[in-house]
Amino acid sequence: MAEIKVVLPDGSVREYESGVTVQAVANSIGKRLGKAAVAGKVNGQPVDLNYSLIADAEVEIITAESSEGLDILRHTTAHVMAQAVTRLFPEVKLAIGPTIEDGFYYDFDLEERLALEDLAKIEAEMEKIIAEDLKIERKLLDKKKAVELMHQQGEIYKVELIEEITDTQVSIYHQGDFSDLCRGPHLPSTGKSGVFKLLSIAGAYWRGDENRKMLQRVYGTAFYQKSQLKEYLQRLEEAKKRDHRRLGKELDLFSFQEEAPGFPFFHAKGMIIWNQLLNYWRTVHREKGYQEIKTPLILNQQLWQQSGHWDHYKENMYFTKIDEQDYAIKPMNCPGGVLVYKNRMHSYRELPLRTAELGLVHRHELSGTLHGLMRVRAFTQDDAHIFMLPEQIKEELVAVLTLVDQFYRVFGFTYQVELSTKPEKSMGAKEDWDRATAALKEALAELELDYQINEGDGAFYGPKIDIHLEDSLGRTWQCATIQLDFQMPERFDLRYVGPDGQEHRPVMIHRVVMGAVERFLGILIEHYAGAFPVWLAPVQLKVIPISDDQLDYAREIKEFMERDGIRVEIDHSQEKVGYKIRQAQVQQVPYMVIVGGQEVAAGTVSVRERRKGDLGAYSQAQFKEMVLKEIREKK
């Protein structure tokens, strides 16, 4: 047979007979690699282990230890789950079953409403399928035959998906008597699956369209090792305890009402945290040379068409009519900021001009996607727009990245950086995009920041840097984004007068740090598990008198502390001291002072901290300074 050359990731070249499988290549490199192999890449394309090589190729082995290997396990497990559901509910129609971060899901069209107790039945059937060790095989069918196959099986959703495929051939995977449309790759057999757990059931519209049928979505996760699954489930339990929706209610921070779905109501204690966040935000921005502006909530529809947002956001916008003209409630702040700049001519001496806005925006999110403060229909963006000379781009990008770093570190966040490049649907010339992308890379290099490339995920008007912060549970959240824009200055004919006396075009940076303030607050609630640092805590000190005899002294302490802005409450209840202390701890109050006859006589306070317990006796002045120092340093 003919010989072919296989180039491995380290650059080495091996020769094999044509038709060799990826599994055989892995085995030839080493027993350990052969055992760990779950799939491969041939010339960069993921393939199954039984894929045959018939020509020279670059080959990479995907192992169970890699993120790609874990994704393949979860993809295979999703198909095992679908097969189990078809066995238990023969009338079911299958929709889609992709992997997601930390797991997978599959959407089912099933008349019978699934309950949580059904998950155990599905899991048991999945275990049987794994024990059967069914061979998983990929076959390429002509598109017409694939449609016929899915019609025979009554899989109307698969037929719709196949009809949209532009290729002449379609990839179908078979395991036993079960067939499914899929690109793959998959594990070689169902017996190779690891350990799994089905987690929850939710509703999901087909293709995310609220005008189409509501399907039932089953979520699950899978790992290769039992210890990994156990650790993940423990993290899930901890996340449930930290759920911002539950804590928001328990701590009386915010609520949602039936009369306004997706629109949060912030209560008095929630507003204290809100205002502290925004006060800090304003302080940082003043120090960095930003000017705060405010733009209208409603703007003429034509403005959104001119900016380019109309083509990308109109489905999620709210509209109204004023004086027989069409207006839109703003889904973002950029055009308003642009109009502020355009209000007068600027000199090059004024640039860079940094404007910042805490702007309320509205977006019509589908009801099924709403999730506490994490996904709402009205939210405040901590926007900023920087107008600058072309030669100031790198310096301004570095300054923004430095500001983001300073802001996040106060909350104890670490973060990862991602650079997103030109999407398929975009505005502007390739030369502008190349120039903007190069500038972002230069700024990241200047600060020696590691980053990943996210191809094709930039904004429609320019490439961007996304910052993914990591919370105390190791979860990541995309918050800050920095977008370099050559297009909007062109669309709005923005100008400045240069040193040559001529008019020139500025460059824009769009950026947020928190992103949506509501969402950032939700992240903070879960990050701190409701136990906010002293500077953010709604109530910083709870005064607990042992009896009514000490109420006057408690009021004296409250007044003394409040003179310097410390937020204090007195527990006037008739409960026992132990109960009062427990209640303060449940409310996550950082400090408690217990006062009895001894403290009144000595003019002192007995201090407890919510985690450390009894700290001993302090004079009022000593204790006040300790709290103020902690607030100043934002510990």
C-alpha positions in Angstrom: 0.0 0.0 0.0 1.1 3.6 -0.5 3.0 5.4 2.2 1.8 8.7 3.6 3.5 11.2 5.8 2.0 12.4 9.1 3.4 15.6 10.6 2.9 15.7 14.4 2.5 18.9 16.5 6.2 18.8 17.5 7.2 19.0 13.9 8.3 15.4 13.7 7.3 13.3 10.6 6.2 9.7 10.6 5.4 7.4 7.7 2.4 5.1 7.7 0.5 3.0 5.2 -2.4 4.8 3.6 -5.7 4.1 5.4 -4.1 4.2 8.9 -6.6 5.4 11.6 -6.0 8.2 14.0 -6.2 5.7 16.8 -3.4 3.6 15.2 -1.2 6.8 14.9 -1.8 7.5 18.6 -0.9 3.9 19.5 2.3 4.0 17.5 3.4 7.1 19.4 3.0 5.5 22.8 0.7 3.2 24.8 -0.1 5.9 27.2 -1.2 8.3 24.4 -3.1 5.6 22.7 -5.1 4.9 25.9 -5.7 8.6 26.6 -6.8 9.4 23.0 -10.5 10.3 22.5 -10.3 12.0 19.0 -7.9 13.7 16.7 -7.4 16.7 14.4 -6.4 16.2 10.8 -5.2 19.4 9.2 -6.9 21.3 12.0 -10.3 19.6 11.6 -11.6 17.5 14.5 -12.2 13.8 13.6 -13.1 10.5 15.2 -10.4 8.0 16.3 -11.5 5.6 13.5 -10.9 8.3 10.8 -8.7 6.9 8.1 -5.8 8.9 6.7 -5.3 8.4 2.9 -3.0 11.4 2.2 -0.2 13.3 3.8 -1.6 15.3 6.8 -0.9 17.2 10.0 -2.2 15.2 12.8 -2.9 16.0 16.5 -4.2 13.6 19.1 -7.0 14.9 21.4 -6.7 13.4 24.8 -9.2 13.0 27.7 -7.2 15.5 29.8 -7.7 18.3 27.3 -10.6 20.8 27.3 -11.5 19.5 23.8 -11.5 15.9 25.0 -13.9 16.9 27.8 -16.1 18.6 25.3 -16.2 15.4 23.1 -17.1 13.4 26.2 -20.0 15.7 27.0 -21.2 15.8 23.3 -21.2 12.0 23.3 -23.1 11.9 26.6 -25.7 14.3 25.2 -26.4 11.7 22.5 -26.5 8.9 25.0 -29.1 11.0 26.9 -31.1 11.5 23.7 -31.1 7.8 23.0 -32.3 7.1 26.5 -35.1 9.5 26.1 -36.2 8.0 22.8 -36.3 4.5 24.5 -38.4 5.8 27.5 -40.6 8.1 25.4 -40.9 6.7 21.8 -43.1 9.5 20.7 -40.4 12.2 21.4 -39.0 14.4 18.7 -35.4 15.5 19.0 -34.2 19.1 18.5 -30.6 20.0 19.3 -28.1 18.9 21.9 -24.9 20.9 22.1 -22.2 21.2 24.7 -22.1 24.3 26.8 -19.7 25.6 29.5 -19.6 23.0 32.3 -21.9 20.5 30.5 -24.5 19.9 27.8 -28.2 20.0 27.2 -30.7 18.5 24.7 -34.0 19.9 23.7 -37.0 17.6 23.3 -40.5 18.0 21.9 -42.5 15.8 24.2 -46.2 16.1 25.1 -45.6 14.5 28.5 -44.2 17.1 30.9 -40.9 16.0 32.3 -40.5 16.2 36.1 -37.3 16.2 38.2 -38.0 12.6 39.2 -37.9 11.6 35.5 -34.2 12.5 35.5 -33.4 9.5 37.6 -35.2 7.2 35.1 -33.3 8.8 32.2 -30.0 8.4 34.0 -30.8 4.7 34.6 -31.4 4.1 30.9 -28.2 6.0 30.1 -26.3 3.6 32.3 -27.8 0.7 30.4 -26.7 2.2 27.1 -23.2 2.8 28.4 -23.0 -0.8 29.7 -24.1 -2.0 26.2 -20.9 -0.4 24.8 -22.6 0.4 21.5 -20.2 1.3 18.7 -20.5 4.9 17.6 -20.1 5.3 13.8 -20.2 8.3 11.5 -21.7 8.0 8.0 -21.9 10.6 5.3 -25.3 10.6 3.5 -26.4 12.6 0.5 -28.5 15.5 1.8 -31.6 14.1 0.1 -31.1 10.6 1.8 -30.5 12.3 5.1 -33.8 14.1 4.8 -35.6 10.9 3.9 -34.0 9.1 6.9 -35.1 11.8 9.4 -38.6 11.9 7.8 -38.9 8.1 8.3 -38.0 8.6 12.0 -40.4 11.5 12.3 -37.7 13.9 13.3 -39.2 17.1 11.9 -36.6 19.4 13.7 -33.7 17.5 12.2 -35.3 17.8 8.7 -35.5 21.6 9.1 -31.8 21.7 10.2 -30.7 19.5 7.3 -32.6 21.5 4.7 -30.6 24.6 5.8 -27.2 22.8 5.3 -25.5 24.0 2.2 -23.2 21.0 1.8 -24.3 18.1 -0.5 -23.5 15.6 2.2 -24.6 15.3 5.8 -22.9 13.7 8.8 -25.1 11.2 10.7 -24.0 9.3 13.8 -25.3 5.8 14.6 -25.1 4.0 18.0 -27.2 0.8 18.0 -30.7 1.6 16.7 -30.2 5.3 17.4 -29.3 7.8 14.7 -28.7 11.6 15.0 -27.6 14.5 12.9 -24.2 15.7 14.1 -20.8 16.9 12.9 -19.0 15.1 15.7 -16.5 13.9 16.6 -17.6 11.4 19.3 -16.0 8.8 21.5 -15.6 5.4 19.8 -18.4 3.7 21.7 -20.9 4.5 24.4 -18.9 2.4 26.9 -16.1 4.9 26.8 -18.3 7.5 28.4 -17.3 8.7 31.9 -19.5 9.7 34.8 -22.4 12.0 34.4 -25.3 13.8 36.2 -28.5 15.2 34.8 -29.1 18.5 36.6 -32.3 20.3 35.6 -35.2 20.8 33.2 -36.2 24.1 31.6 -38.3 25.4 28.8 -36.8 26.6 25.5 -38.3 27.9 22.3 -37.2 26.1 19.2 -34.5 28.2 17.6 -34.9 30.7 20.4 -38.0 32.1 18.6 -40.8 32.9 21.1 -43.3 32.5 18.2 -42.3 28.8 17.8 -43.0 25.8 19.9 -41.8 25.6 23.5 -39.6 22.5 24.0 -38.3 20.8 27.1 -34.5 21.3 27.8 -32.7 18.8 30.0 -29.3 20.0 31.3 -26.5 17.7 32.4 -22.8 17.4 32.9 -20.1 14.8 32.5 -16.5 14.1 33.5 -14.0 11.4 33.0 -13.3 11.0 36.7 -15.8 10.5 39.6 -13.7 12.9 41.7 -14.2 15.7 39.1 -17.9 15.2 39.0 -18.1 15.2 42.8 -16.0 18.5 43.0 -18.3 20.1 40.4 -21.5 19.1 42.2 -20.1 20.6 45.4 -19.4 23.8 43.6 -22.9 23.8 42.3 -24.2 23.4 45.8 -22.1 26.3 47.0 -23.3 28.4 44.0 -26.9 27.7 45.1 -26.1 29.0 48.5 -24.7 32.1 46.9 -27.5 32.6 44.4 -28.0 36.4 44.2 -31.7 36.0 43.7 -32.1 34.2 47.1 -29.6 36.5 48.9 -31.2 39.6 47.3 -34.5 38.6 48.9 -33.0 37.6 52.3 -30.9 40.7 52.6 -33.7 42.9 51.3 -31.6 44.3 48.4 -33.9 44.1 45.4 -37.0 42.4 44.0 -38.9 41.7 40.8 -42.6 42.3 40.4 -45.2 40.7 38.2 -46.2 44.1 36.9 -42.7 44.7 35.4 -41.0 41.4 34.4 -37.3 41.8 33.8 -37.2 45.3 35.4 -35.5 45.2 38.8 -36.7 47.2 41.9 -33.9 48.2 44.2 -34.7 48.5 47.9 -33.1 50.9 50.3 -30.3 48.6 51.3 -29.6 47.6 47.7 -29.4 51.3 46.8 -26.7 51.8 49.5 -24.5 49.3 47.7 -25.5 50.8 44.3 -24.5 54.2 45.4 -21.2 53.1 47.0 -20.3 51.3 43.8 -21.1 54.4 41.7 -19.3 56.7 44.1 -16.2 54.6 43.7 -16.6 54.5 39.9 -16.9 58.3 39.8 -13.8 58.8 42.0 -11.7 56.5 39.8 -12.9 58.2 36.6 -12.3 61.7 37.9 -8.8 60.7 38.8 -8.3 59.4 35.2 -9.5 62.6 33.6 -13.0 61.6 32.5 -15.9 64.1 32.3 -19.3 62.7 33.2 -22.2 63.4 30.9 -25.9 62.4 30.6 -27.8 61.8 27.5 -31.6 61.3 26.8 -33.4 57.9 27.2 -35.4 58.4 24.0 -33.8 59.4 20.7 -35.1 59.7 17.1 -35.2 56.4 15.2 -33.2 57.9 12.4 -30.2 58.2 14.7 -30.1 54.4 15.3 -30.2 53.9 11.5 -27.3 56.3 11.0 -25.2 54.7 13.7 -25.7 51.2 12.3 -27.3 49.8 15.5 -30.7 49.5 13.7 -29.5 46.6 11.6 -28.1 44.7 14.6 -30.5 45.7 17.5 -33.9 46.6 16.2 -35.4 43.2 17.2 -34.5 44.0 20.8 -35.5 47.7 20.9 -38.6 49.5 22.3 -40.3 52.2 20.2 -42.6 55.1 20.7 -44.1 58.0 18.7 -43.6 61.6 19.5 -45.2 64.4 17.3 -45.9 61.7 14.7 -42.3 60.8 14.4 -40.7 57.4 15.3 -38.4 57.3 18.3 -36.6 54.5 20.1 -35.7 53.9 23.8 -31.9 53.6 23.6 -30.4 50.1 23.8 -26.9 51.7 24.3 -25.4 55.0 24.9 -22.9 55.5 22.0 -25.0 57.7 19.6 -25.9 60.1 22.5 -22.2 60.4 23.4 -21.4 61.1 19.8 -23.9 63.9 19.7 -22.4 65.5 22.7 -19.0 65.5 21.0 -20.5 66.8 17.8 -22.2 69.7 19.6 -19.2 71.9 18.8 -15.9 71.9 16.9 -12.9 70.6 18.9 -9.2 71.4 18.6 -6.6 68.7 18.6 -5.3 70.4 21.9 -8.5 69.1 23.6 -7.9 65.5 22.7 -8.1 62.9 24.1 -11.6 63.8 25.3 -12.8 61.2 27.7 -16.6 61.3 28.4 -18.3 58.8 30.8 -21.9 58.1 31.3 -23.9 55.9 33.7 -26.7 55.5 31.1 -29.9 53.6 31.6 -30.6 51.4 28.5 -33.5 49.1 27.6 -33.4 45.9 25.6 -36.3 43.5 24.9 -34.9 40.2 26.1 -37.0 37.1 25.7 -38.8 36.1 28.9 -37.1 32.7 28.9 -33.6 34.3 29.1 -34.3 36.6 32.0 -32.3 35.6 35.1 -32.3 37.8 38.2 -30.0 40.7 37.9 -27.8 38.8 35.4 -30.2 39.2 32.5 -32.7 42.1 32.7 -34.6 44.4 30.3 -33.4 47.7 31.8 -29.9 48.2 33.0 -27.3 50.8 33.6 -24.1 50.7 31.5 -21.0 52.4 32.9 -20.1 53.6 29.5 -17.3 55.8 28.3 -16.4 57.2 24.9 -12.9 58.5 24.3 -12.3 60.7 21.2 -8.6 60.9 20.3 -6.0 61.6 17.7 -4.8 58.5 15.7 -1.4 58.8 17.4 -3.0 58.6 20.8 -4.6 55.2 20.3 -2.1 53.0 22.0 -1.6 55.3 25.0 -5.4 55.5 25.6 -5.9 51.8 25.3 -3.1 51.2 27.9 -4.8 53.7 30.2 -8.2 52.0 29.9 -6.6 48.6 30.6 -4.8 50.0 33.7 -8.1 51.5 34.9 -9.9 48.2 34.6 -7.1 46.4 36.5 -7.3 49.0 39.3 -11.1 48.7 39.5 -11.3 44.9 39.6 -8.5 44.5 42.2 -10.5 46.4 44.8 -13.1 43.6 44.7 -10.5 40.8 44.8 -11.1 39.7 41.2 -8.5 38.2 38.9 -9.3 38.1 35.2 -8.4 36.8 31.7 -8.2 38.8 28.5 -9.7 38.0 25.1 -9.2 39.8 21.8 -12.1 39.5 19.4 -11.6 40.1 15.7 -13.7 41.2 12.7 -17.1 39.4 12.5 -18.8 38.3 9.3 -21.3 41.2 9.6 -19.3 44.3 10.0 -18.9 47.9 8.8 -15.9 49.6 7.3 -12.8 48.9 5.2 -10.5 45.9 6.0 -7.6 48.4 6.3 -9.3 50.1 9.3 -10.0 46.8 10.9 -6.4 45.6 10.5 -5.2 48.9 11.9 -7.5 48.7 14.9 -6.7 45.1 15.7 -3.0 45.8 15.5 -3.4 48.7 18.0 -5.2 46.5 20.5 -2.4 43.9 20.3 0.2 46.6 20.8 -1.6 47.8 24.0 -1.8 44.3 25.4 1.9 43.7 24.6 2.8 47.0 26.3 1.3 45.7 29.6 2.6 42.2 29.0 -1.0 40.8 29.3 -1.6 37.2 28.1 -4.7 36.9 25.9 -6.6 34.6 23.7 -7.9 35.3 20.2 -11.6 35.0 19.7 -11.9 35.0 15.9 -14.9 36.8 14.4 -16.5 37.9 17.6 -15.8 41.7 17.5 -18.4 44.4 17.5 -19.9 45.2 14.1 -18.0 48.5 14.0 -14.6 47.4 15.4 -12.4 44.8 17.2 -12.5 44.6 21.0 -10.8 43.4 24.1 -13.1 41.5 26.5 -12.2 41.1 30.2 -13.4 37.9 31.9 -13.2 38.3 35.7 -13.0 35.3 38.0 -15.1 35.1 41.2 -14.4 33.3 44.4 -16.0 30.1 43.0 -13.7 30.1 40.0 -16.5 31.1 37.6 -15.8 33.6 34.9 -18.0 36.6 33.9 -17.5 38.8 30.9 -17.8 42.4 32.2 -15.4 45.0 30.8 -15.1 45.5 27.1 -12.9 47.9 25.1 -13.8 48.6 21.5 -11.7 50.6 19.0 -13.9 52.3 16.4 -13.0 54.0 13.1 -16.6 53.7 11.8 -18.9 55.8 14.0 -16.7 58.9 13.6 -17.1 58.4 9.8 -20.9 57.8 10.0 -21.5 60.9 12.1 -18.9 63.0 10.4 -16.9 63.8 13.6 -14.1 66.2 13.2 -11.4 68.2 15.0 -9.1 71.0 13.9 -5.5 69.8 13.7 -2.3 71.7 14.1 -2.3 72.4 10.4 -5.6 74.3 10.7 -7.4 71.7 8.7 -10.3 69.4 9.8 -9.5 65.8 10.6 -11.4 62.6 11.7 -10.9 61.5 15.4 -10.8 57.8 16.5 -13.2 56.5 19.2 -12.9 54.0 22.0 -16.1 52.6 23.5 -15.6 50.9 26.8 -17.3 49.7 30.0 -15.8 48.4 33.2 -18.6 46.9 35.1 -20.7 46.4 32.0 -24.2 46.4 33.4 -24.2 47.8 36.9 -27.1 45.5 37.8 -25.3 42.4 36.6 -22.1 43.5 38.3 -24.0 43.8 41.6 -25.4 40.3 41.1 -21.9 39.0 40.6 -20.7 40.8 43.7 -23.5 39.3 45.8 -22.5 35.8 44.7 -18.7 36.6 44.9 -19.0 37.7 48.5 -21.9 35.3 49.3 -23.8 38.4 50.6 -21.0 39.2 53.1 -19.9 42.6 51.6 -16.7 44.3 52.7 -17.3 47.0 55.2 -17.2 49.9 52.7 -20.0 48.3 50.6 -22.2 46.7 53.4 -25.6 48.3 53.7 -25.4 48.2 57.5 -21.8 48.4 58.7 -22.6 48.2 62.4 -25.4 46.7 64.5 -25.7 48.0 68.1 -27.1 45.3 70.4 -28.2 46.5 73.8 -28.6 43.6 76.4 -31.7 45.3 77.8 -33.8 48.5 77.4 -31.7 50.0 80.2 -28.9 50.4 77.6 -31.0 51.9 74.8 -29.9 55.5 75.5 -26.2 54.5 75.4 -26.9 52.5 72.2 -28.4 55.7 70.6 -25.3 57.7 71.8 -23.0 55.1 70.0 -25.1 55.3 66.9 -25.0 59.1 66.8 -21.2 59.1 67.4 -20.6 56.6 64.6 -22.9 58.3 62.1 -21.1 61.6 62.4 -18.4 60.2 60.1 -20.8 58.4 57.8 -20.8 54.9 59.3 -24.1 53.1 58.6 -25.5 51.9 62.0 -28.7 50.2 63.1 -29.9 49.4 66.7 -31.6 46.2 67.5 -34.5 47.3 69.6 -36.2 43.9 69.8 -37.0 42.1 73.1 -35.2 39.0 72.0 -32.2 37.5 73.9 -28.7 38.7 73.0 -27.7 35.4 71.4 -30.7 35.6 69.0 -29.9 39.2 68.1 -26.3 38.3 67.3 -27.4 35.4 65.1 -29.8 37.7 63.2 -27.1 40.2 62.6 -24.8 37.5 61.3 -27.6 36.2 59.0 -27.9 39.7 57.6 -24.1 39.7 57.1 -23.5 42.8 59.2 -19.7 43.2 59.4 -19.6 44.4 63.0 -21.8 44.2 66.1 -21.3 46.0 69.4 -22.9 44.5 72.5 -23.6 46.9 75.3 -24.6 46.1 78.8 -24.3 47.8 82.2 -20.5 47.2 82.3 -20.0 49.0 78.9 -22.2 51.9 79.9 -20.2 52.3 83.1 -16.9 52.2 81.4 -18.0 54.1 78.2 -16.7 51.3 76.0 -18.1 48.9 73.4 -17.8 45.1 73.2 -17.0 44.3 69.6 -17.9 41.2 67.6 -16.9 40.6 63.9 -19.3 38.5 61.8 -16.6 35.8 61.1 -13.9 36.2 63.8 -16.4 36.5 66.7 -15.5 38.4 69.9 -12.8 41.0 69.4 -12.9 42.4 73.0 -13.5 45.9 74.4 -12.7 49.2 72.7 -13.3 52.8 73.4 -15.8 54.3 71.0 -13.1 56.4 69.4 -10.8 53.4 68.9 -13.5 51.3 67.4 -14.7 54.2 65.1 -11.2 54.7 63.7 -10.7 51.0 63.1 -13.9 50.9 61.0 -13.1 54.1 59.2 -9.7 52.8 58.3 -11.2 49.6 56.9 -13.7 51.7 54.8 -10.9 54.0 53.5 -8.7 51.1 52.5 -11.6 49.2 51.0 -10.4 46.0 52.5 
